[in-house]
Amino acid sequence: MLFPSELSVVGCTRRIVLPQPRGPLSTRLFAALRAAPGAALEPLDETARPADPIGDEDLQIALYVCYELHYADLQDVDPDWEWDPGLLRFRAALERPFEDAVRALVPAADDDELIEVGAAVSRIVAEDDGPSLSRFVEARAILEQVREFMVHRSAYQLKEADPHSWAIPRLAGAPKAALVEVQADEYGGGSAERAHAALFAKALAATGLDPAYGAYLDAIPGVTLATVNLMSLCGLHRRLRGAIVGHLAAFEMTSSLPNRRYGNALRRLRFGPDATDFFDEHVEADAVHEQIAAWDLAGGLAAAEPALAADIVFGARALLAVERRWADHLLAAWRRGESSLRRAARRT
């Protein structure tokens, strides 16, 4: 049974309103998008790169909206902007400093990692010492913090799997089959109501939050948008198909246990199955997916295209590094007794 407000998530149309600009880049972009395609749109000056592209509010909201042209209708924006040459130049000028900053966070793959990529990804995930946001949420988070966590995740979960699916036409053979096997489950195995985006919308509504696509875009900080922009960056560029595969492999391998903890947190706060269904579904599904993603997908792609091995390892490390920045942000804000959002999230 779907809530009326979930229809935009699982139906044929997603629509968002342009968010408020956060600086000169997003102001310039949003003004152009309100005009006809072809309007002048000067890209980021290479000499004016932000000091911290991953956390820069202006760069990340501008990049997120550029990518949203591929995922959703933007209210009062001509859809022909999606492939406008000026917009693509503008987007590329945002992507360069972002990709450079992510690459600066992670070490290059060593020779041993390039020999057995599936084992390397498994080891990278197992040895990650990032902060355990899921442990905090399970044991200590109050209701408002759990709601904040869900608002943060809505930027991705309401289009769950879509950024990784850009890789499907860019792979062939066994790796492609492995990716499709994982993605089919993400989309509900043919049942729209079981698609993970729909389950997350149901969880938002059950916890008193707005399940509409893009409802909280103005509240979500740049460091959170960066976690989603990383997926879109890697998914939309064929040259980064190895990175999106490594990202997905690590994503699946770091999903099952944290989602069990998030479900436990909601049960601790006395929420029922409508709130926990999304998280419980991932406990079971991702325990299977992680083996397929690590060995059949990541390992299989490296065997088929050895030149992509380093990018696969990079994608796994990039996921962990950018997610660590995000988790640090939430936990630091909560330790200070502050909201981790840019403004209070409205409730339904």
C-alpha positions in Angstrom: 0.0 0.0 0.0 1.5 3.3 -1.1 1.1 6.7 0.6 -0.2 9.3 -1.9 3.0 11.3 -1.3 5.1 8.3 -2.4 3.7 8.3 -5.9 6.3 10.7 -7.2 9.0 8.3 -6.0 7.8 5.1 -7.6 5.7 6.6 -10.4 6.9 7.9 -13.7 7.7 11.4 -12.7 10.0 13.0 -10.2 9.8 16.8 -9.8 11.9 19.1 -7.7 11.8 22.8 -7.1 15.1 24.6 -7.6 16.7 25.0 -4.1 17.9 28.3 -2.7 21.4 29.2 -4.0 24.3 29.0 -1.6 26.9 31.2 -3.3 27.9 32.7 -6.7 28.1 29.3 -8.6 24.6 28.2 -7.7 23.2 31.7 -8.1 24.6 31.8 -11.6 23.4 28.3 -12.4 19.9 28.7 -11.1 19.4 32.0 -12.9 20.5 30.4 -16.2 18.2 27.4 -15.7 15.2 29.7 -15.4 15.9 31.0 -18.9 15.9 29.2 -22.2 18.6 26.7 -22.9 21.6 28.3 -24.5 21.7 31.2 -22.1 25.2 32.2 -21.1 26.6 30.2 -18.3 30.2 31.0 -17.4 32.0 28.0 -15.8 34.0 28.1 -12.6 37.3 30.0 -13.0 40.1 27.6 -12.4 41.9 30.2 -10.2 38.8 30.4 -7.9 38.6 26.8 -6.9 37.1 26.4 -3.4 39.6 25.4 -0.7 37.4 22.3 0.3 35.4 21.2 -2.7 34.0 18.2 -0.9 32.4 20.3 1.8 31.8 23.5 -0.2 28.1 24.3 0.0 28.0 26.3 -3.3 29.9 23.8 -5.4 28.0 20.8 -4.1 24.5 22.2 -4.5 25.3 23.4 -8.0 26.8 20.1 -9.0 23.8 18.2 -7.5 21.3 20.2 -9.5 23.4 19.7 -12.7 23.1 16.0 -12.1 19.4 16.2 -11.2 18.7 17.1 -14.8 19.4 13.5 -15.5 17.2 12.1 -12.7 14.1 14.4 -12.3 12.0 17.2 -13.7 13.0 20.6 -12.4 10.0 22.9 -12.0 10.1 25.8 -14.4 13.3 24.5 -16.1 13.3 23.5 -19.7 14.3 19.8 -19.9 16.6 20.6 -22.9 19.1 22.0 -20.4 20.1 18.4 -19.7 22.4 18.2 -22.7 23.0 21.9 -23.2 26.7 22.4 -24.1 27.1 25.4 -21.9 25.7 23.5 -18.9 28.0 20.5 -19.6 31.0 22.8 -19.6 29.8 24.4 -16.4 29.3 21.0 -14.8 32.7 19.8 -15.9 34.4 22.8 -14.2 32.7 21.7 -11.0 33.6 18.1 -11.4 37.3 18.7 -11.8 38.1 20.1 -8.4 35.6 17.7 -6.8 37.3 14.6 -8.3 40.8 16.0 -7.6 39.8 16.5 -3.9 38.4 12.9 -3.6 41.6 11.5 -5.3 43.7 13.4 -2.8 41.9 11.7 0.1 42.8 8.1 -0.9 46.1 6.3 -1.6 46.8 4.8 -5.0 46.3 1.0 -5.3 49.4 -1.0 -4.7 50.6 -3.9 -6.9 49.2 -6.6 -4.7 45.7 -5.0 -4.7 45.8 -4.9 -8.5 46.4 -8.7 -8.7 43.3 -9.8 -6.8 40.8 -6.9 -6.8 37.9 -8.8 -5.1 40.1 -9.7 -2.2 41.6 -6.1 -2.1 38.1 -4.5 -1.9 37.1 -6.9 0.9 40.3 -6.1 2.8 39.9 -2.4 2.3 36.3 -2.5 3.7 37.3 -4.8 6.6 40.2 -2.6 7.6 38.3 0.7 7.4 38.5 2.5 10.8 36.0 5.3 10.1 33.6 6.4 12.8 30.6 4.1 13.4 27.6 6.3 12.9 25.4 3.2 12.9 26.5 2.2 16.4 25.8 5.7 17.7 22.3 5.7 16.1 21.5 2.2 17.3 22.4 2.9 21.0 22.2 6.6 21.7 20.5 8.7 19.0 17.4 10.5 20.1 14.3 10.8 17.8 15.3 14.1 16.3 18.8 12.7 15.4 17.3 9.6 13.8 15.1 11.9 11.7 18.0 14.0 10.7 19.9 10.9 9.6 17.0 9.9 7.4 16.8 13.4 5.9 20.5 13.3 5.0 20.0 9.9 3.4 16.9 11.0 1.4 19.2 12.7 -1.1 20.3 9.3 -2.3 17.8 6.7 -1.0 14.8 8.2 -2.9 16.7 7.4 -6.1 18.5 4.4 -4.7 20.4 2.3 -7.3 20.0 4.9 -10.1 23.5 6.3 -10.0 25.1 2.8 -10.1 22.8 1.8 -13.0 24.5 4.2 -15.4 27.3 1.5 -15.5 25.0 -1.2 -17.0 25.4 -0.2 -20.6 29.1 0.4 -20.0 29.9 -3.2 -19.0 29.7 -6.5 -20.9 29.6 -10.2 -20.2 29.8 -11.6 -16.6 30.4 -8.3 -14.8 27.3 -6.8 -16.5 25.2 -9.8 -15.5 26.4 -9.5 -11.9 25.5 -5.8 -11.8 22.1 -6.4 -13.2 21.5 -9.1 -10.6 22.2 -6.7 -7.8 20.3 -3.8 -9.3 17.2 -5.9 -10.0 16.8 -6.5 -6.3 17.3 -2.8 -5.6 14.3 -2.1 -7.9 12.1 -4.5 -6.1 12.5 -7.5 -8.3 9.7 -6.3 -10.5 7.4 -5.0 -7.7 7.3 -1.2 -7.5 6.2 -1.3 -3.9 9.3 -3.3 -2.9 11.7 -1.0 -4.7 14.1 0.3 -2.2 13.3 3.9 -3.0 9.7 3.2 -2.2 10.5 1.5 1.0 12.6 4.5 2.1 9.7 6.8 1.3 7.5 4.7 3.4 10.0 4.9 6.3 10.1 8.7 6.0 6.4 8.9 6.2 6.3 6.5 9.2 8.7 8.6 11.1 6.8 11.8 10.5 8.9 13.1 7.6 8.0 14.2 4.1 8.5 11.4 1.7 8.4 13.5 -1.5 11.4 13.5 -3.7 13.7 16.4 -3.1 11.6 17.7 -0.2 14.7 18.4 2.0 17.2 19.6 -0.5 17.5 23.0 1.1 18.2 21.4 4.5 20.9 18.9 3.3 24.5 20.2 3.7 27.2 20.0 1.0 29.1 17.2 2.7 26.0 15.0 2.3 25.4 16.0 -1.3 29.0 15.1 -2.0 28.3 11.4 -1.1 25.6 11.4 -3.8 27.5 13.5 -6.3 30.4 11.1 -6.1 28.1 8.3 -7.4 26.7 10.5 -10.2 30.2 11.6 -11.2 31.5 8.0 -11.5 28.3 6.6 -13.0 27.9 9.3 -15.7 31.5 9.1 -17.0 32.4 6.0 -18.9 36.1 6.5 -18.1 35.1 6.0 -14.5 33.2 2.8 -14.9 35.7 1.0 -12.8 35.3 3.5 -10.0 31.5 3.1 -10.0 31.9 -0.6 -9.8 34.4 -0.4 -6.9 32.0 2.1 -5.2 29.1 -0.3 -5.5 31.1 -3.2 -4.2 32.2 -1.3 -1.1 28.7 0.2 -0.7 27.1 -3.3 -0.6 29.8 -4.7 1.7 29.2 -1.9 4.2 25.4 -2.0 4.2 24.1 -5.1 5.9 25.3 -4.6 9.5 24.7 -0.8 9.6 21.2 -1.2 8.4 20.5 -3.8 11.1 21.6 -1.2 13.6 19.4 1.5 12.0 16.4 -0.8 12.1 17.2 -1.5 15.8 17.3 2.2 16.5 13.8 2.7 15.1 12.5 -0.3 17.1 14.1 1.2 20.2 12.2 4.4 19.5 9.0 2.2 19.2 8.5 2.5 15.5 6.9 -0.4 13.6 7.4 -2.3 10.3 6.5 0.7 8.1 9.6 2.5 9.5 11.9 -0.5 9.7 11.0 -2.4 6.5 13.6 -0.5 4.4 16.4 -1.3 6.8 15.4 -4.9 7.4 15.2 -5.5 3.7 18.9 -4.4 3.3 20.1 -6.7 6.1 19.1 -9.7 4.0 19.6 -8.5 0.5 22.9 -6.9 1.0 24.4 -9.9 2.7 24.0 -11.7 -0.7 24.8 -8.6 -2.8 28.2 -8.1 -1.1 29.6 -11.4 -2.4 28.3 -10.8 -5.9 29.5 -7.2 -6.0 33.0 -8.0 -4.6 33.8 -11.1 -6.5 31.6 -11.4 -9.6 31.3 -7.7 -10.3 34.5 -6.0 -9.1 36.8 -9.0 -9.4 35.1 -10.1 -12.7 35.6 -6.6 -14.2 39.2 -6.5 -13.2 39.8 -9.9 -14.8 38.0 -8.8 -18.0 39.6 -5.4 -18.2 42.8 -5.3 -16.1 43.4 -1.7 -17.0 40.4 -0.8 -14.7 41.8 -2.5 -11.6 43.2 0.7 -10.1 40.0 2.6 -10.7 37.9 -0.2 -9.0 40.1 0.0 -5.9 39.9 3.8 -6.1 36.1 3.7 -6.2 35.9 1.5 -3.0 38.3 3.8 -1.1 36.6 6.9 -2.4 33.2 5.7 -1.0 34.7 5.1 2.4 36.6 8.4 2.5 33.6 10.6 1.5 31.3 8.7 3.8 33.7 9.3 6.6 33.6 13.0 6.0 29.8 12.8 6.2 29.7 10.7 9.4 32.2 13.0 11.1 30.0 15.9 10.3 26.9 14.3 11.9 28.6 13.0 15.0 30.5 16.3 15.6 27.3 18.3 15.3 25.4 16.0 17.7 28.3 16.1 20.2 27.9 19.8 20.2 24.2 19.5 20.8 23.5 21.0 17.4 21.5 20.0 14.3 23.6 18.4 11.5 21.2 20.0 8.9 21.4 23.4 7.4 17.9 24.2 8.8 15.2 22.3 10.7 13.5 19.6 8.7 9.8 20.0 8.5 7.5 17.1 9.5 4.4 15.8 7.8 
